[in-house]
Amino acid sequence: MTIGSGELLLSVRDLSVVFDTDDGLVRAVDAVSFDIHRGEVFSVVGESGSGKSVTAMSILQLIPDSRVAGGEILWKGADLLQRTEDQMRSVRGAEIAMIFQDPLTALNPVHTVGRQIAEMARIHETITKKQAFNRSVEMLDLVGIPEPDKRASMYPHEFSGGMRQRAVIAMAITCKPSLLIADEPTTALDVTVQAQVLEVLLEIKDEIDSAIMLITHDLGVVAGISDQVMVMYAGQQVEQGTVDDVFYRPMHPYTLGLLESLPRLDATDDTELVPIPGSPPSLINRPSGCPFHPRCRHAQAPGRCDTEATEFRSIAGAHFSACHFAEQFIGGSTPAIETPS
Amino acid sequence: MSDQTPGFAAARTVDQMVDDVLAAPEAPPYLIDVWRRFKKNRLAVIGLIFILGLVLVAIFAPLIAPYGPSERTDVFRGSPSGDHLFGTDIIGRDVFSRVVYGARVSLRISIATTIIAMGIGVLVGAMAGFFGGFTDGLMMRITDVFLAIPYIVLAVAIATVFGRSENGIILVLGLTGWLGVSRIVRSSFLSLKELEYVEAAQALGFSRTRIMFRHILPNALQPIIVYGTILIGSVILAEAALSFLGVGPQDPTPAWGLMVSQGKGDLANAFHLVLFPGLAIALTVLAFVLVGDGLRDALDPKLK
């Protein structure tokens, strides 16, 4: 689909989230802005600790001990941050629903699957028990679980991993939310099951006419189903654009590093995988200038990279990057940046 | 699968078979499993039978007891005989009948007390564990304060103010018995609330009360059930102690502890007055403790 053609659902503006810890202030999310439109799949990519889950959870205001240090989260035009806990509860599940990573623990072991889905319908809509149970069967059928009427009265331990993730999805879509936030929905699954679950997610999205915010570190998954991709590093946006832009014309050394460290089927024998050296920085003592410069092959340090703060800006149309030298990426896969000796 | 064509059956079997194999060890419903493990513990089964017997005795007391609980015969301080199985007491009441009716008193007090203690304990523990932080600190300090009050002193105080009665005892024991429950529930909630299904329930808009009592509490039931069973036993013991001290139910009530207390003066010449109600207390407490132990093993196979 064309980007941005659907109704604007979510608009995050300069969102910053911090945690007060004993060691100091952790800036988990730093001035992040993005838009999600109805009908699109918006992926957030990054290493562990890059702030992608925190960004998602703060949309639903579900992170304990954190505080939003600035910015706005506009949901259909109204700021979610201004809402009370009670008002948020009617958003959660009904308008924005979340799918969790581990289907083995995301379902309550003491209730049947059908009952958990039915409960979901009953708290957000006024329907009878019988109707709610029928709804759960209908939902299980929608996510492709065979014999949904029998399965509905089974307990989670009687489901296989892939079926459980389908059940988790069924629960999330029961109230036909406009936005589904999927936090690593396939990480805990077998590769073969991953593809099926992603397929189900995409079908569901069209079925209930919603958008998906997909959080993952699996670039293969992103390439397969996304429209828009946002790459995060150390709590900041480093690159954002369409899948084609980000995958084929990366404009940030970090994105490039992620792509180069990925094994490819079309690679010749002598192509070696290039890992990104080092490890993600501490979010308490963030490196000066560009947070990626200590690990960047092309960094000018000392120079602009370790002194000047980066600016996340449009490089070519809807393609954004935070690299000081992003413009030099245009047209070639390797930037023509000389590292000063 | 008899209604399906062989080809279709073959196509769906792989997934199906894997599921069946995975589900097989847990196939029998949970309660059947628990019962199977419980049965293996002989002592616990004996305890359970004793308790069931006791409940029947309490229900059918008028049919079992040959005399009324306060009915006087003309035999005073009589030894056990065919007519009076456990003998008679100092004013001629049949001890067997009184022990039988005493089961009613003991069960009534212990069950009512346990319900009160469990109710308070679960509420306090759940709130402390779920909300954490300030609520947790406040609740636990309240628990500490209650822990510092000896229940016997409290019982004497309440008996002095409101008079001696069964309800007084229930109140005292209920108000002091919830401390252990609240700690157990709190620690269960502390670990359970970190699980993903709790987070998921929050993310899907479930209210806190619903999450606490419908999603976390059922998962914390195992230790609560075990503790509750043992608590019934210890309440019977505490009730006997209070009756013995004279702050429990008043004389015509056939409370076991009271009977022991009244018989203690005649220990030398009529020790059956102490022996039978004493045995009733000891065996009942033992039965509840044994069942509690058996339940602990049966509910949590990992502990074995």
Interface residues (C-beta under 8 A of the other chain):
Chain A: L60 L62 R89 S90 V91 R92 G93 A94 A97 M98 F100 Q101 D102 T105 A106 L107 N108 P109 V110 H111 E119 M120 I123 H124 P146 H157 E158 F159 S160 M163 V168 M171 A172
Chain B: R12 D15 V18 D19 L22 A23 E26 L195 E196 Y197 E199 A200 A201 Q202 A203 L204 G205 F206 S207 R210 R214 H215 P218 N219
